[in-house]
Amino acid sequence: MKNILINFFLLIGSLAFSSHVGSPGVIYEGLLGEYRILANVNPPDVIPGIALVTVIIPENPEGITLEVRPVYWSAGLKGTPVADPMLPVNGEPGKYEGELWFMAGGTSSVQVILKENGETFDTIIPIMAMPTAQKDMPLELGIPLTILGILLVILMVTILASAMGDSIREPGQERSKKANRKKQIGMVIGIAVVGLIIRGGKSWWDAEANMYRSSLYKPFEAKSFFQQESDGDYMLMKIDSTVLDYGRITRKLSYMVPDHGKLMHLFLIRKGDLDVFAHIHPQRIDTLNYKVKLPPLPGGDYHVFADITRYTGFSETIVSDLTIPDRKDFNLVSNQEVILGRDDTYTFSNPVTNKVSTLDGDIMVCGKPGIKTDLPGGYTAIWETETGKFDAGKLYNLDFALFGQAGEPAKLEPYLGMMGHAVVLKHDGSVYIHLHPTGNYSMGSQQMLLERFETGKIGFTNLPTVHSFPDSIDRVIEFLDQLPDAERDSLLMGDMSHWEWTDEEHEEHSMVRFPYAFPQEGNYRIWIQVKIDGRIVNGAFDVEVE
């Protein structure tokens, strides 16, 4: 009996439940019909699980209905269930909320559907639906279930024992020694049967739990190396693909595709002080190895964040570390910033630790919300905010006003097909995100999903050949790199709609906006990147989130 109860407790304790608390949300800003919407999708961290979807329509139109449904890359639009309605939030005009189930892992999306006056409009928001956690049963639920389980075990054993010892005894007749013996035998048989049932159930559940654990998302690991060559310093990155126990097709590295015209967007940020920032784009040597020439960076330990996207629409960030050796002859360039090419850039700023900078020369002093901040090249920026205070989990528009050298509104130009880029990093490195004015999702992922849905293909058949696909993608990137800026940006922007400021307070193209919700409390540094007068300009801002 003791072993039966022990196995029962183990079975109860190993159960996993879905939760509303998921991985960091996906934020989207764009057009839905004639309305500009701001959407936030919080995917579940266990699958199957429930995602929470919030959509804000500032115009708050009347007579519309909103619906949402999950659409997987492998299933397409035809293999998708009926959409679930979104309901307006009381007291918050223009805000809608809804829930939807994600039943399987993989590259997915949320299709937001708007119906108005007999017309239907929709948009696709990429979602990487991967389980990231395994839940333990809450104690307040586990204790009652354990008590009920014990009662069930006692009742089952009692029923079997009584059936063998008392079923043929007449009412009022005393139990004979033979009947007592049968009852004892029945109790032994009952305990054995119940024990086998519980043991079999636990074995089945352990197998299911192990299978679920094997499907948990495991980020790629990579090793980054500093290499000094005759023509400069280089960084080598070698990706370890052995984590691909799950998603061998969805996350296949041979299926990488460009996002904003680049196969990999790599950010280097010096640890601790966060005073050195670089945005560079490595070249592919082979499927697992990448190489990029480094700007003249001071020695130290660096965070490495590399953003990639696949043909299947799956996007993720590879995290690594890089150590650059100290050099006594290192000097900060006098103009604070050097552009390595038309797309690679780096900058220096004051340390977040408030200690005196160890870099030689002038550095950029990071701005604060609501304060005018000097940028390299004589430009200035203001992070416009009503209060300067930000709460974790709340969706905000981070608005930055850019000014030219004479104080006039700056004329922003596209940078890699966007009117701006931003990187958000928590001081301890636990939160990283690459932002755009359209949100924090991968444009390459959205493009892959839309093209897939248009073809009507389903499943994982008719995929490109893994041996030739990388070569064809490399040729596309080489073609894009040879185009003039204006022509390349026109191709990269496509039909994308960027925010236009038409009110009297803001002149067109003087502002850049990034929708974002800080996932945790703490201190953050935000780098913004814009292009003014053909030059990539970086700005850095510090903020405390409550």
C-alpha positions as CSV (number, residue, x, y, z in Angstrom):
1,M,0.0,0.0,0.0
2,K,2.9,2.4,0.8
3,N,4.4,2.0,-2.6
4,I,1.1,2.5,-4.3
5,L,0.6,5.9,-2.5
6,I,4.2,6.9,-3.3
7,N,3.6,6.3,-7.0
8,F,0.3,8.1,-6.8
9,F,2.0,11.2,-5.3
10,L,4.7,11.1,-8.0
11,L,2.0,10.9,-10.7
12,I,0.1,13.9,-9.2
13,G,3.3,15.9,-8.8
14,S,4.4,15.5,-12.4
15,L,1.3,17.0,-14.0
16,A,1.7,20.1,-16.2
17,F,-0.9,22.7,-16.8
18,S,-1.2,25.5,-19.4
19,S,-0.9,29.1,-18.2
20,H,-1.8,32.5,-19.3
21,V,1.6,33.7,-18.3
22,G,3.7,33.2,-21.5
23,S,6.9,34.2,-23.1
24,P,7.5,37.9,-24.0
25,G,4.7,39.3,-26.2
26,V,4.9,40.0,-29.9
27,I,4.0,43.6,-30.7
28,Y,2.6,44.8,-34.1
29,E,1.8,48.2,-35.5
30,G,0.3,48.5,-39.0
31,L,-2.7,49.0,-41.1
32,L,-5.9,46.8,-40.9
33,G,-8.2,48.0,-43.6
34,E,-8.1,51.8,-43.3
35,Y,-7.3,51.8,-39.6
36,R,-3.9,51.8,-37.9
37,I,-3.8,49.2,-35.1
38,L,-1.5,48.4,-32.3
39,A,-1.6,44.7,-31.3
40,N,0.1,42.8,-28.5
41,V,0.1,38.9,-28.5
42,N,1.2,37.2,-25.4
43,P,1.9,33.5,-26.4
44,P,1.6,30.7,-23.9
45,D,4.8,29.3,-22.4
46,V,3.3,25.8,-22.4
47,I,1.6,24.2,-25.4
48,P,-1.2,23.4,-25.7
49,G,-2.0,26.8,-24.1
50,I,-3.9,30.0,-24.3
51,A,-2.6,33.2,-25.9
52,L,-3.9,36.6,-24.9
53,V,-4.4,39.1,-27.8
54,T,-4.9,42.8,-27.3
55,V,-5.8,45.1,-30.3
56,I,-6.0,48.9,-30.0
57,I,-7.6,51.0,-32.7
58,P,-7.1,54.7,-31.8
59,E,-9.9,55.9,-34.1
60,N,-12.4,53.7,-32.1
61,P,-14.7,53.1,-35.2
62,E,-18.3,51.9,-34.7
63,G,-19.9,49.0,-36.4
64,I,-16.9,46.8,-36.7
65,T,-16.2,43.3,-35.5
66,L,-12.7,41.8,-34.7
67,E,-11.7,38.2,-34.8
68,V,-8.5,36.3,-34.3
69,R,-7.3,32.8,-35.1
70,P,-3.9,31.0,-35.1
71,V,-2.5,30.0,-38.5
72,Y,0.4,27.6,-38.7
73,W,3.0,27.7,-41.5
74,S,2.5,24.0,-42.0
75,A,-1.3,24.1,-42.0
76,G,-2.0,27.2,-44.0
77,L,-5.3,29.2,-44.0
78,K,-7.4,26.3,-45.1
79,G,-6.2,24.1,-42.2
80,T,-7.1,26.7,-39.6
81,P,-10.0,26.6,-37.2
82,V,-12.9,29.1,-37.1
83,A,-11.8,32.5,-35.7
84,D,-12.6,33.5,-32.2
85,P,-14.3,36.9,-31.5
86,M,-12.5,39.8,-29.7
87,L,-14.5,41.7,-27.2
88,P,-14.3,45.5,-26.5
89,V,-12.8,46.4,-23.1
90,N,-15.2,48.3,-20.9
91,G,-14.0,51.8,-20.1
92,E,-11.2,51.7,-22.7
93,P,-12.5,52.9,-26.1
94,G,-10.9,51.3,-29.1
95,K,-9.4,48.4,-27.1
96,Y,-10.3,44.8,-27.8
97,E,-9.1,41.6,-26.1
98,G,-9.5,37.9,-27.0
99,E,-8.1,34.5,-26.3
100,L,-7.1,31.7,-28.6
101,W,-5.6,28.2,-28.2
102,F,-2.2,27.2,-29.6
103,M,-2.4,23.4,-29.8
104,A,1.0,22.6,-31.4
105,G,4.5,24.1,-31.5
106,G,6.2,25.6,-34.6
107,T,6.1,28.6,-36.8
108,S,2.7,30.2,-36.4
109,S,0.9,33.5,-36.7
110,V,-2.2,35.3,-35.4
111,Q,-4.6,36.4,-38.2
112,V,-6.5,39.5,-37.1
113,I,-9.7,39.9,-39.0
114,L,-11.8,43.1,-39.2
115,K,-15.2,43.2,-40.7
116,E,-17.0,46.4,-41.6
117,N,-19.9,47.2,-43.9
118,G,-19.8,43.8,-45.5
119,E,-16.0,44.0,-46.2
120,T,-13.3,41.9,-44.6
121,F,-9.7,42.9,-43.9
122,D,-7.0,40.9,-42.3
123,T,-3.3,41.0,-41.3
124,I,-0.8,38.4,-40.2
125,I,1.3,38.7,-37.0
126,P,4.2,36.1,-36.8
127,I,4.3,34.1,-33.6
128,M,7.0,31.5,-32.7
129,A,4.7,29.0,-30.8
130,M,7.2,27.0,-28.9
131,P,6.8,25.6,-25.3
132,T,9.3,27.2,-23.0
133,A,8.2,25.9,-19.6
134,Q,6.8,22.8,-17.8
135,K,4.4,23.7,-15.0
136,D,4.1,22.1,-11.6
137,M,0.6,21.5,-10.2
138,P,-0.4,24.2,-7.7
139,L,-0.3,23.0,-4.1
140,E,-3.9,24.2,-3.5
141,L,-5.0,21.8,-6.3
142,G,-2.6,19.0,-5.6
143,I,-3.6,18.4,-2.0
144,P,-7.4,17.9,-2.7
145,L,-6.6,15.7,-5.7
146,T,-4.2,13.6,-3.5
147,I,-6.8,13.1,-0.8
148,L,-9.4,12.2,-3.4
149,G,-6.9,9.7,-5.0
150,I,-6.3,8.0,-1.6
151,L,-10.1,7.7,-1.1
152,L,-10.4,6.2,-4.5
153,V,-7.7,3.6,-3.8
154,I,-9.3,2.6,-0.5
155,L,-12.8,2.4,-2.2
156,M,-11.5,0.3,-5.1
157,V,-9.7,-2.2,-2.8
158,T,-12.7,-2.3,-0.4
159,I,-15.1,-3.1,-3.3
160,L,-12.9,-5.9,-4.7
161,A,-12.4,-7.4,-1.2
162,S,-16.2,-7.2,-0.4
163,A,-17.1,-8.7,-3.8
164,M,-15.0,-11.8,-3.1
165,G,-15.9,-12.2,0.6
166,D,-19.5,-11.0,1.0
167,S,-21.1,-11.2,-2.4
168,I,-22.5,-14.8,-1.9
169,R,-23.3,-14.3,1.8
170,E,-27.0,-14.1,2.7
171,P,-28.3,-11.0,4.5
172,G,-27.8,-11.4,8.3
173,Q,-25.6,-14.5,7.9
174,E,-22.3,-14.3,9.8
175,R,-19.1,-14.3,7.7
176,S,-17.4,-17.7,7.8
177,K,-13.7,-18.3,8.0
178,K,-13.7,-19.2,4.3
179,A,-15.5,-15.9,3.5
180,N,-12.9,-14.0,5.6
181,R,-10.1,-15.8,3.8
182,K,-11.7,-14.8,0.4
183,K,-12.0,-11.2,1.5
184,Q,-8.4,-11.1,2.5
185,I,-7.5,-12.6,-0.9
186,G,-9.7,-10.1,-2.5
187,M,-7.9,-7.3,-0.7
188,V,-4.5,-8.5,-1.8
189,I,-5.8,-8.9,-5.4
190,G,-7.4,-5.4,-5.2
191,I,-4.1,-3.8,-4.0
192,A,-2.2,-5.6,-6.7
193,V,-4.7,-4.5,-9.4
194,V,-4.8,-0.9,-8.2
195,G,-1.0,-0.9,-7.9
196,L,-0.6,-2.1,-11.5
197,I,-3.1,0.6,-12.7
198,I,-1.2,3.4,-10.9
199,R,2.2,2.1,-12.0
200,G,1.0,1.8,-15.6
201,G,-0.5,5.3,-15.4
202,K,2.7,6.8,-14.0
203,S,4.8,5.0,-16.6
204,W,2.6,6.5,-19.3
205,W,2.7,9.9,-17.8
206,D,6.4,9.9,-17.4
207,A,6.8,9.0,-21.1
208,E,4.5,11.9,-22.0
209,A,6.4,14.3,-19.7
210,N,9.7,13.2,-21.2
211,M,8.3,13.7,-24.7
212,Y,7.1,17.2,-23.7
213,R,10.5,18.0,-22.1
214,S,12.2,17.0,-25.4
215,S,9.9,19.5,-27.3
216,L,10.8,22.4,-25.0
217,Y,12.4,25.3,-26.9
218,K,16.2,25.2,-26.5
219,P,18.1,28.2,-27.9
220,F,21.0,27.7,-30.1
221,E,24.4,27.9,-28.5
222,A,27.3,29.5,-30.3
223,K,31.0,30.2,-29.6
224,S,32.4,33.5,-30.7
225,F,36.1,34.1,-31.2
226,F,38.3,37.2,-31.7
227,Q,40.8,36.9,-34.5
228,Q,43.4,39.4,-35.5
229,E,44.5,39.4,-39.1
230,S,46.7,41.6,-41.2
231,D,43.8,43.8,-42.4
232,G,42.1,44.2,-39.1
233,D,40.2,42.4,-36.3
234,Y,37.5,39.8,-37.0
235,M,34.9,37.9,-35.1
236,L,34.2,34.3,-35.9
237,M,31.0,32.6,-34.8
238,K,30.4,28.9,-34.7
239,I,26.8,27.7,-34.1
240,D,26.1,24.5,-32.3
241,S,23.1,22.8,-33.9
242,T,23.0,19.7,-31.6
243,V,20.2,21.3,-29.7
244,L,17.8,20.5,-32.5
245,D,16.1,17.5,-30.9
246,Y,12.8,19.2,-31.9
247,G,12.0,21.4,-34.9
248,R,14.7,19.9,-37.2
249,I,12.9,21.4,-40.2
250,T,11.3,24.5,-38.7
251,R,14.7,25.7,-37.3
252,K,17.0,24.2,-39.9
253,L,20.0,26.6,-40.3
254,S,20.3,25.7,-44.0
255,Y,16.9,27.5,-44.5
256,M,18.0,30.9,-43.3
257,V,16.6,33.8,-45.3
258,P,17.4,37.5,-45.2
259,D,15.5,39.9,-43.0
260,H,15.9,43.6,-44.0
261,G,18.3,42.5,-46.6
262,K,20.7,40.8,-44.2
263,L,21.2,37.1,-43.3
264,M,22.2,37.9,-39.7
265,H,21.8,41.1,-37.7
266,L,24.5,41.0,-35.0
267,F,24.7,43.3,-32.0
268,L,27.8,43.6,-29.8
269,I,27.3,45.4,-26.4
270,R,30.1,45.6,-23.8
271,K,29.0,43.9,-20.6
272,G,28.7,45.7,-17.3
273,D,29.0,49.3,-18.5
274,L,27.0,48.9,-21.7
275,D,29.1,51.8,-23.0
276,V,30.0,50.2,-26.4
277,F,27.4,49.3,-29.0
278,A,27.9,47.9,-32.5
279,H,25.4,46.7,-35.2
280,I,27.2,44.6,-37.8
281,H,26.3,41.9,-40.3
282,P,28.4,38.8,-40.6
283,Q,29.0,36.8,-43.8
284,R,28.2,33.2,-44.0
285,I,31.2,30.8,-44.4
286,D,29.0,27.7,-44.3
287,T,25.8,26.7,-42.5
288,L,27.3,26.8,-39.0
289,N,30.1,29.4,-39.4
290,Y,30.1,33.2,-39.8
291,K,32.7,35.8,-40.0
292,V,32.6,39.6,-39.7
293,K,35.2,42.4,-39.6
294,L,35.0,44.2,-36.3
295,P,35.2,48.0,-35.9
296,P,37.9,49.3,-33.6
297,L,36.4,48.3,-30.2
298,P,38.0,48.6,-26.8
299,G,38.9,45.4,-24.9
300,G,36.4,43.7,-22.7
301,D,33.7,41.1,-22.5
302,Y,30.8,41.6,-24.9
303,H,27.2,40.4,-25.2
304,V,26.6,38.9,-28.6
305,F,23.0,38.9,-30.0
306,A,22.5,37.5,-33.5
307,D,19.0,37.7,-35.1
308,I,18.1,35.1,-37.8
309,T,15.0,34.0,-39.8
310,R,14.2,30.8,-41.7
311,Y,12.3,29.9,-44.9
312,T,9.7,28.3,-42.6
313,G,9.2,31.8,-40.9
314,F,10.9,30.8,-37.7
315,S,12.9,33.6,-36.2
316,E,15.1,33.6,-33.1
317,T,18.1,35.2,-31.5
318,I,21.4,33.3,-31.0
319,V,23.1,34.5,-27.8
320,S,26.9,34.2,-27.3
321,D,29.8,36.0,-25.7
322,L,32.9,37.6,-27.1
323,T,36.1,38.7,-25.4
324,I,38.2,41.3,-27.1
325,P,41.7,41.6,-25.6
326,D,42.8,44.9,-24.1
327,R,45.2,46.9,-26.2
328,K,47.3,49.7,-24.8
329,D,47.4,51.6,-28.1
330,F,43.6,51.8,-28.4
331,N,42.2,55.3,-28.9
332,L,38.6,56.4,-29.4
333,V,38.2,58.1,-32.7
334,S,37.6,61.9,-32.5
335,N,34.3,62.0,-34.3
336,Q,32.8,59.4,-31.8
337,E,31.6,57.1,-34.5
338,V,32.9,55.4,-37.6
339,I,30.6,53.8,-40.2
340,L,32.3,50.6,-41.5
341,G,30.1,50.4,-44.5
342,R,26.7,51.7,-45.5
343,D,25.0,49.3,-43.1
344,D,27.5,48.6,-40.2
345,T,27.9,51.1,-37.4
346,Y,29.1,51.4,-33.8
347,T,29.1,54.0,-31.1
348,F,30.3,54.8,-27.5
349,S,28.4,56.2,-24.6
350,N,28.7,56.8,-20.9
351,P,28.8,53.8,-18.6
352,V,25.5,52.8,-16.9
353,T,27.5,52.3,-13.7
354,N,28.0,56.1,-13.5
355,K,31.8,55.6,-13.2
356,V,34.1,57.7,-15.1
357,S,34.6,56.4,-18.7
358,T,37.9,54.7,-19.4
359,L,37.6,55.5,-23.1
360,D,39.8,58.2,-24.5
361,G,38.2,61.1,-26.3
362,D,34.6,62.4,-26.4
363,I,31.7,60.1,-25.8
364,M,28.0,60.4,-26.2
365,V,26.1,61.1,-22.9
366,C,22.9,59.0,-22.8
367,G,19.6,60.7,-22.8
368,K,16.7,60.4,-20.4
369,P,12.9,60.5,-21.3
370,G,11.8,64.1,-22.0
371,I,15.4,65.6,-22.2
372,K,17.0,66.9,-25.3
373,T,20.1,64.8,-26.0
374,D,23.1,65.5,-28.2
375,L,23.9,62.9,-30.8
376,P,27.1,62.3,-32.9
377,G,27.4,64.6,-35.9
378,G,25.8,67.6,-34.3
379,Y,22.3,66.1,-34.3
380,T,19.9,66.0,-31.3
381,A,17.0,63.9,-30.1
382,I,14.2,64.0,-27.6
383,W,12.5,61.0,-26.2
384,E,9.0,62.5,-25.9
385,T,6.9,61.2,-23.0
386,E,4.1,62.6,-20.9
387,T,5.4,61.5,-17.5
388,G,8.8,59.8,-18.1
389,K,7.6,56.9,-16.0
390,F,7.0,53.4,-17.5
391,D,5.3,50.4,-15.9
392,A,6.3,46.8,-16.7
393,G,3.9,44.9,-18.9
394,K,2.1,48.0,-20.2
395,L,2.2,48.8,-24.0
396,Y,3.7,52.1,-24.9
397,N,4.7,54.0,-28.0
398,L,8.3,55.2,-27.6
399,D,8.4,58.4,-29.5
400,F,11.7,60.1,-30.5
401,A,12.0,63.5,-32.1
402,L,15.1,64.0,-34.3
403,F,16.6,67.4,-35.1
404,G,19.3,68.5,-37.6
405,Q,22.5,70.3,-36.9
406,A,20.7,73.7,-37.0
407,G,17.9,72.5,-34.8
408,E,15.5,72.0,-37.7
409,P,13.4,68.7,-37.9
410,A,15.7,66.1,-39.3
411,K,14.8,64.5,-42.6
412,L,14.9,60.8,-41.9
413,E,15.9,58.3,-44.6
414,P,15.3,54.6,-44.7
415,Y,17.9,52.4,-43.0
416,L,17.7,48.8,-44.1
417,G,14.1,49.3,-45.3
418,M,13.0,50.9,-42.0
419,M,12.7,54.5,-40.8
420,G,14.5,53.5,-37.6
421,H,15.8,50.6,-35.5
422,A,16.1,50.2,-31.8
423,V,17.7,47.8,-29.3
424,V,16.4,47.4,-25.8
425,L,18.7,45.8,-23.2
426,K,18.2,45.4,-19.5
427,H,21.3,46.2,-17.5
428,D,21.8,42.6,-16.4
429,G,21.4,41.3,-20.0
430,S,18.3,39.3,-19.2
431,V,16.1,41.2,-21.6
432,Y,17.1,41.9,-25.2
433,I,14.9,42.9,-28.1
434,H,15.4,44.4,-31.6
435,L,12.6,46.9,-32.3
436,H,11.3,48.5,-35.5
437,P,8.5,51.1,-36.0
438,T,6.3,48.2,-37.0
439,G,6.9,46.2,-33.7
440,N,9.3,43.6,-32.5
441,Y,8.5,40.8,-35.0
442,S,10.6,39.7,-37.9
443,M,9.6,41.3,-41.2
444,G,11.3,38.3,-43.0
445,S,9.1,35.9,-41.0
446,Q,6.0,37.8,-41.9
447,Q,7.0,37.7,-45.6
448,M,7.7,34.0,-45.5
449,L,4.3,33.3,-43.9
450,L,2.4,35.4,-46.3
451,E,4.1,33.8,-49.3
452,R,3.4,30.4,-47.9
453,F,-0.3,31.1,-47.3
454,E,-0.7,32.4,-50.9
455,T,0.6,29.2,-52.3
456,G,-1.9,27.0,-50.4
457,K,0.8,24.5,-49.6
458,I,0.6,22.5,-46.4
459,G,2.9,20.1,-44.5
460,F,6.6,19.9,-44.8
461,T,6.8,18.6,-48.4
462,N,8.1,20.4,-51.5
463,L,10.8,22.2,-49.4
464,P,13.8,23.7,-51.1
465,T,16.9,21.5,-51.4
466,V,19.1,22.1,-48.4
467,H,22.3,21.9,-50.5
468,S,21.4,24.6,-53.1
469,F,19.1,26.8,-51.0
470,P,21.9,28.6,-49.1
471,D,23.8,29.4,-52.3
472,S,20.6,30.9,-53.9
473,I,20.1,33.1,-50.8
474,D,23.7,34.2,-50.8
475,R,23.2,35.4,-54.5
476,V,20.1,37.3,-53.5
477,I,22.0,39.1,-50.7
478,E,24.9,39.8,-53.0
479,F,22.5,41.3,-55.5
480,L,20.9,43.5,-52.8
481,D,24.3,44.7,-51.6
482,Q,25.2,46.0,-55.1
483,L,22.0,48.1,-55.4
484,P,22.1,51.8,-54.7
485,D,20.6,52.8,-51.3
486,A,17.4,54.2,-52.6
487,E,16.6,51.3,-54.9
488,R,17.5,48.7,-52.3
489,D,15.4,50.4,-49.6
490,S,12.5,50.6,-52.0
491,L,12.6,46.8,-52.4
492,L,13.1,46.2,-48.7
493,M,10.2,48.4,-47.7
494,G,7.8,46.9,-50.2
495,D,4.2,47.8,-49.3
496,M,5.1,48.6,-45.7
497,S,3.2,51.5,-44.2
498,H,5.2,53.8,-41.9
499,W,3.7,56.2,-39.4
500,E,3.3,59.8,-40.8
501,W,3.1,62.7,-38.4
502,T,0.6,65.2,-39.7
503,D,-0.3,67.3,-36.6
504,E,1.0,70.8,-36.2
505,E,3.3,69.8,-33.3
506,H,5.3,67.3,-35.4
507,E,6.6,67.8,-38.9
508,E,6.7,64.7,-41.2
509,H,9.8,62.5,-40.9
510,S,11.0,64.3,-37.8
511,M,9.8,61.5,-35.5
512,V,10.4,57.8,-35.1
513,R,8.1,55.6,-33.0
514,F,8.7,52.1,-31.6
515,P,5.8,50.2,-29.9
516,Y,7.0,48.2,-26.9
517,A,6.0,46.8,-23.6
518,F,8.9,46.4,-21.1
519,P,8.5,42.8,-19.8
520,Q,10.1,43.3,-16.4
521,E,10.9,46.0,-13.8
522,G,14.4,47.3,-13.7
523,N,16.9,49.6,-15.5
524,Y,17.2,49.5,-19.3
525,R,19.4,51.1,-22.0
526,I,17.8,51.8,-25.3
527,W,19.8,52.5,-28.5
528,I,18.0,54.1,-31.5
529,Q,19.4,54.0,-35.0
530,V,18.2,56.4,-37.7
531,K,19.6,57.6,-41.0
532,I,20.0,61.4,-41.6
533,D,21.7,63.0,-44.5
534,G,23.0,59.6,-45.7
535,R,24.6,58.9,-42.3
536,I,23.6,56.3,-39.7
537,V,23.2,58.1,-36.4
538,N,23.0,56.2,-33.1
539,G,21.5,57.6,-29.9
540,A,21.3,55.9,-26.4
541,F,18.8,56.5,-23.6
542,D,18.5,55.2,-20.1
543,V,15.2,54.5,-18.4
544,E,13.9,52.9,-15.1
545,V,10.8,50.7,-15.4
546,E,8.7,50.2,-12.3
